[in-house]
Amino acid sequence: MRLLITGASGLLGLNMALRCAAAHEVTGVARGRLVGLPFAYRRADLTDFAALPALLDEVQPEAVIHCAALADVDACEKQPALAQRVNADLPGELARLCAARGVRLVHLSTDAVFDGAKSDFYTEDDRPNPLSAYARSKLAGERAVQAALPEAVIARVNFFGWSASGRRSLAEFFFRNLREGRPVKGFTDVHFCPLFVGDLSDLLLSMLEKGLQGLYHVVGSQALSKYEFGVALARQFGFDESLIAPVSVEAAGLTARRSHNLRLSVHKLSTDLGRVVPHYLTGLMHFYTQYTQGYPQRLQRFPQGDA
Ligand SMILES: NC(=O)c1ccc[n+]([C@@H]2O[C@H](COP(=O)([O-])OP(=O)(O)OC[C@H]3O[C@@H](n4cnc5c(N)ncnc54)[C@H](OP(=O)(O)O)[C@@H]3O)[C@@H](O)[C@H]2O)c1
């Protein structure tokens, strides 16, 4: 398949592009300069909407996997207009252009569209109620995509893995601090379903190959608190888990409001794909194996500043 993957310098975009590059014709899109990639890439600021038609016409993808976003929740709270442009207007524009060209689209959204008030797992039929500027902009993005291209896959996700900056995922936060013996806080009252980024990439590709359409929850099959996730990571790496202080998210002084319940059901996904969705523990094992193989250092060599 000829794939255009946006956000190719980001946590998902880079991992997904690397994973797809062996079997597919991948072009990544990134704002900064990247070197030594095993796939083609274009430099573009995607908020320049006027440049998007030429990008699609030159690459002629069969599918776009749209990973680019303003994904920093607290930055979105401070810059809601930019969040709206990047997370809502841009996916709407891309969906419109894909619809006009017969190009398939996978759009990435978030578990944070829910307010967390439900005591059970959220399904795709539950009504979103975003609490933050980030979550509002992501929900607006979902709606813009649905309006322009109803056949698009919209995947609500939560994932962890290694990134080029070493600072994009919760797992990297725990890893970085625990390896240095630094105490950290782990939220006991935020429950989520983390999925290893490699597993997420495989699932998204399978969804494309199987021709799935519409809204899906694409997260891990098991729920746990962010504190418990930190402890599981510490055990996987042999770090001192007592460095993780169990605290409430409400005491953390974060800028944007957070949902306490980010548990999403993957029933629809596993039924439609006909396969089991991976557990975070197997994902943590892959995360650890990548570490032992020097994968984080490999990622860090790709970005070359803004030269
Ligand atoms: N990480 C999670 O667990 C999580 C949870 C829920 C939802 N999501 C969603 O999953 C998707 C991928 O997230 P991620 O964690 O991979 O995010 P990320 O690591 O922050 O990467 C975002 C990417 O978007 C690019 N980007 C931002 N603005 C751009 C612009 N104007 N033009 C071109 N590129 C631009 C960034 O480029 P630069 O490197 O140049 O900034 C980066 O490559 C996003 O839609 C996010 O909302 C992530």
The ligand as an ORCA input file, in Angstrom:
! r2SCAN-3c Opt
* xyz 0 1
  N       0.332      9.541     23.143
  C      -0.855      9.096     23.559
  O      -0.985      8.226     24.423
  C      -2.107      9.625     22.918
  C      -3.284      9.502     23.643
  C      -4.465      9.873     23.044
  C      -4.457     10.356     21.738
  N      -3.303     10.512     21.075
  C      -3.363     11.000     19.685
  O      -2.545     10.182     18.866
  C      -1.972     10.965     17.811
  C      -0.454     10.825     17.839
  O       0.030     11.288     19.095
  P       1.571     11.286     19.468
  O       1.650     10.925     20.912
  O       2.339     10.530     18.479
  O       1.887     12.843     19.354
  P       3.306     13.571     19.308
  O       4.411     12.637     19.693
  O       3.160     14.843     20.065
  O       3.491     13.881     17.766
  C       2.714     14.848     17.127
  C       3.266     15.038     15.753
  O       2.503     16.048     15.092
  C       3.416     16.935     14.461
  N       2.825     18.248     14.256
  C       2.255     19.063     15.160
  N       1.866     20.203     14.571
  C       2.211     20.098     13.264
  C       2.103     20.950     12.140
  N       1.550     22.166     12.239
  N       2.570     20.521     10.944
  C       3.158     19.314     10.821
  N       3.294     18.462     11.845
  C       2.830     18.859     13.054
  C       4.590     16.977     15.412
  O       5.699     17.540     14.774
  P       6.909     18.211     15.623
  O       7.762     17.039     16.059
  O       7.572     19.091     14.631
  O       6.282     18.944     16.760
  C       4.721     15.502     15.729
  O       5.389     14.821     14.688
  C      -2.464     12.381     18.042
  O      -3.639     12.566     17.268
  C      -2.840     12.411     19.512
  O      -3.836     13.369     19.781
  C      -2.097     10.195     21.650
*
